[in-house]
């Protein structure tokens, strides 16, 4: 099936890498923001194909969700039969239950919104806790979850061949185990007690840390407080160095400075979210998943 990929200016590099790896055309979406914050989108002057792939990572998601709604509904009006969303970072997945009376469960609501617009969704390391698969949150025909951990593991192995991989909390264990298997590295996970959005308490695992080169590995770096406190604990325990590897480099607010101040040396991330720390490109992995969808005709 003939397809093209559409992307926005700020994601031109990863989107074009994906288009090249998938051997499909890539075209830019022009976006204008009016003084009142409304959006005007413009597609290339061409007939749309039967399959349209939209590349949009959903960090800072609120405006982007409106963009996706406009694009998808316009594409359907133009006769596009298959819509594929490649969202390397998928927002609103953390709120999967109501923790207090009256709270909205954003995972289900945003997942349902995307399912109304798209036939397939491809993402990387979504932040899922109490469900087994992405299709439970985003009920589409193809809800594909990929992982950045193996690719990060190869980057770590090139730079820190004797690294000790540590996950900053129990939730990170799945990614740390995957990376450790890929690179044949020793690993462990810390215990985290959260007291607030930016207030956490970290306990190190029962491993020899003195003299080791430690790499903290996680799916998301957002506020940076968990990684920062883990780094401080590791260095206080006698580690020679501590670096950070994450799939999604959100680094909200002063997060990067907080992590640096804690003594972290290098920071490596995938290009699921554009950031200066991007060293691992996900295009080959995304292209393989996209090819699987396209092969169904």
LOKOL-97782 format. One line per 10 residues: their letters; for each residue x, y, z of C-alpha. Coordinates in steps of 0.05 Angstrom, whole numbers, plus 5000, padded with zeros to 4 digits. Layout:
! residues N
a = X/Y/Z; ...;
END
This chain:
! residues 297
xxxxxxxxxx = 5000/5000/5000; 5026/5068/4981; 5040/5113/5041; 5071/5179/5059; 5096/5205/5125; 5077/5274/5152; 5117/5311/5204; 5124/5379/5238; 5186/5423/5234; 5214/5410/5303;
xxxxxxxxxx = 5213/5335/5291; 5242/5336/5221; 5306/5297/5238; 5276/5236/5272; 5217/5235/5224; 5261/5237/5163; 5305/5183/5193; 5243/5140/5200; 5219/5155/5129; 5288/5137/5101;
xxxxxxxxxx = 5290/5072/5141; 5220/5054/5119; 5232/5076/5047; 5171/5122/5044; 5163/5195/5025; 5164/5247/5080; 5129/5315/5076; 5126/5373/5124; 5062/5399/5156; 5062/5475/5158;
xxxxxxxxxx = 5036/5502/5224; 5017/5574/5241; 4996/5598/5310; 4950/5657/5313; 4955/5710/5369; 4897/5677/5404; 4934/5610/5403; 4890/5577/5351; 4926/5534/5300; 4926/5534/5224;
xxxxxxxxxx = 4954/5472/5192; 4971/5463/5118; 4989/5399/5083; 5031/5392/5019; 4993/5408/4955; 4984/5336/4934; 4932/5280/4933; 4935/5241/4998; 4950/5166/4991; 4910/5108/5018;
xxxxxxxxxx = 4955/5104/5079; 4979/5164/5118; 5033/5159/5173; 5035/5217/5222; 5098/5226/5264; 5084/5264/5328; 5118/5250/5394; 5071/5272/5450; 5116/5308/5498; 5082/5375/5516;
xxxxxxxxxx = 5020/5340/5491; 4961/5387/5497; 4968/5427/5433; 4993/5365/5397; 4929/5326/5412; 4889/5382/5378; 4937/5378/5318; 4925/5303/5313; 4849/5312/5316; 4851/5364/5260;
xxxxxxxxxx = 4898/5323/5217; 4862/5257/5226; 4792/5284/5212; 4816/5322/5152; 4851/5260/5125; 4787/5219/5132; 4748/5273/5095; 4799/5267/5039; 4788/5192/5033; 4849/5165/5070;
xxxxxxxxxx = 4832/5094/5089; 4888/5079/5138; 4918/5126/5189; 4979/5107/5229; 5005/5148/5287; 5078/5141/5305; 5083/5173/5374; 5150/5152/5402; 5130/5184/5468; 5058/5173/5488;
xxxxxxxxxx = 5030/5221/5539; 4977/5213/5593; 4993/5139/5605; 5012/5147/5679; 4943/5163/5706; 4914/5094/5698; 4868/5094/5759; 4832/5147/5801; 4877/5156/5862; 4827/5203/5895;
xxxxxxxxxx = 4751/5210/5888; 4733/5251/5826; 4799/5243/5789; 4795/5230/5715; 4832/5169/5688; 4870/5203/5632; 4901/5140/5605; 4834/5111/5585; 4806/5178/5561; 4866/5199/5518;
xxxxxxxxxx = 4875/5127/5494; 4802/5126/5471; 4810/5193/5437; 4869/5167/5396; 4832/5103/5380; 4775/5144/5349; 4825/5179/5303; 4876/5125/5283; 4876/5053/5260; 4946/5039/5287;
xxxxxxxxxx = 4991/5069/5340; 5065/5055/5348; 5101/5079/5410; 5163/5067/5452; 5165/5047/5526; 5096/5074/5546; 5090/5084/5621; 5042/5027/5636; 5034/4998/5706; 4969/4962/5718;
xxxxxxxxxx = 4953/4938/5648; 4987/4884/5607; 4986/4913/5537; 4979/4980/5502; 4915/4959/5466; 4880/4960/5533; 4894/5035/5537; 4890/5050/5462; 4841/5001/5432; 4862/5002/5359;
xxxxxxxxxx = 4876/4946/5309; 4951/4953/5318; 4975/4980/5385; 5049/4968/5381; 5097/4978/5439; 5172/4980/5425; 5229/4989/5474; 5290/5034/5475; 5325/4992/5528; 5363/4946/5480;
xxxxxxxxxx = 5388/5005/5438; 5409/5042/5501; 5444/4980/5526; 5487/4977/5463; 5505/5051/5472; 5523/5039/5545; 5566/4978/5527; 5606/5020/5478; 5621/5073/5529; 5621/5036/5596;
xxxxxxxxxx = 5639/4964/5582; 5642/4945/5656; 5581/4985/5678; 5535/4968/5735; 5464/4982/5712; 5417/5009/5765; 5343/5024/5760; 5323/5082/5805; 5258/5046/5827; 5220/4981/5822;
xxxxxxxxxx = 5182/5006/5761; 5247/5011/5721; 5264/4938/5731; 5235/4915/5665; 5279/4963/5625; 5341/4950/5667; 5334/4874/5660; 5324/4880/5584; 5385/4925/5577; 5427/4880/5622;
xxxxxxxxxx = 5410/4819/5580; 5428/4855/5516; 5495/4880/5540; 5512/4824/5590; 5519/4873/5647; 5507/4866/5722; 5445/4902/5746; 5400/4918/5805; 5343/4964/5824; 5334/5015/5879;
xxxxxxxxxx = 5274/5023/5924; 5237/5089/5919; 5189/5120/5968; 5152/5179/5938; 5128/5235/5983; 5108/5284/5928; 5120/5302/5855; 5191/5326/5871; 5203/5293/5938; 5230/5221/5936;
xxxxxxxxxx = 5271/5176/5981; 5319/5125/5949; 5348/5062/5980; 5404/5027/5942; 5403/4952/5928; 5449/4904/5965; 5505/4906/5913; 5579/4925/5915; 5581/4996/5888; 5648/5020/5912;
xxxxxxxxxx = 5695/5030/5854; 5642/5016/5802; 5621/5057/5742; 5546/5061/5751; 5494/5077/5697; 5424/5095/5721; 5374/5071/5669; 5300/5088/5665; 5244/5099/5616; 5231/5173/5632;
xxxxxxxxxx = 5269/5231/5661; 5217/5283/5679; 5229/5324/5743; 5297/5291/5751; 5291/5285/5826; 5290/5209/5828; 5352/5203/5784; 5387/5259/5822; 5377/5227/5890; 5397/5158/5864;
xxxxxxxxxx = 5460/5190/5836; 5476/5222/5902; 5466/5156/5939; 5510/5119/5889; 5567/5168/5894; 5562/5169/5970; 5568/5093/5968; 5636/5099/5933; 5620/5093/5859; 5675/5118/5812;
xxxxxxxxxx = 5624/5152/5767; 5550/5155/5753; 5518/5167/5685; 5445/5167/5663; 5410/5132/5605; 5336/5143/5591; 5288/5129/5535; 5247/5193/5540; 5287/5256/5556; 5231/5301/5581;
xxxxxxxxxx = 5274/5339/5631; 5219/5386/5653; 5238/5454/5684; 5304/5452/5721; 5310/5376/5717; 5375/5375/5676; 5410/5423/5724; 5386/5382/5784; 5415/5318/5754; 5481/5351/5737;
xxxxxxxxxx = 5487/5382/5806; 5478/5312/5836; 5543/5291/5804; 5519/5256/5740; 5571/5255/5685; 5543/5234/5617; 5469/5232/5598; 5447/5189/5540; 5376/5185/5511; 5339/5160/5451;
xxxxxxxxxx = 5309/5209/5401; 5237/5195/5421; 5237/5265/5451; 5283/5317/5420; 5339/5336/5468; 5413/5352/5468; 5426/5284/5501; 5398/5244/5442; 5450/5192/5422; 5407/5132/5403;
xxxxxxxxxx = 5363/5135/5341; 5299/5093/5341; 5285/5097/5266; 5307/5025/5249; 5263/4996/5304; 5203/5041/5286; 5212/5025/5212; 5208/4950/5225; 5143/4958/5263; 5115/5003/5209;
xxxxxxx = 5134/4952/5156; 5095/4899/5193; 5032/4943/5191; 5042/4961/5118; 5052/4889/5097; 4979/4875/5113; 4961/4916/5052;
END
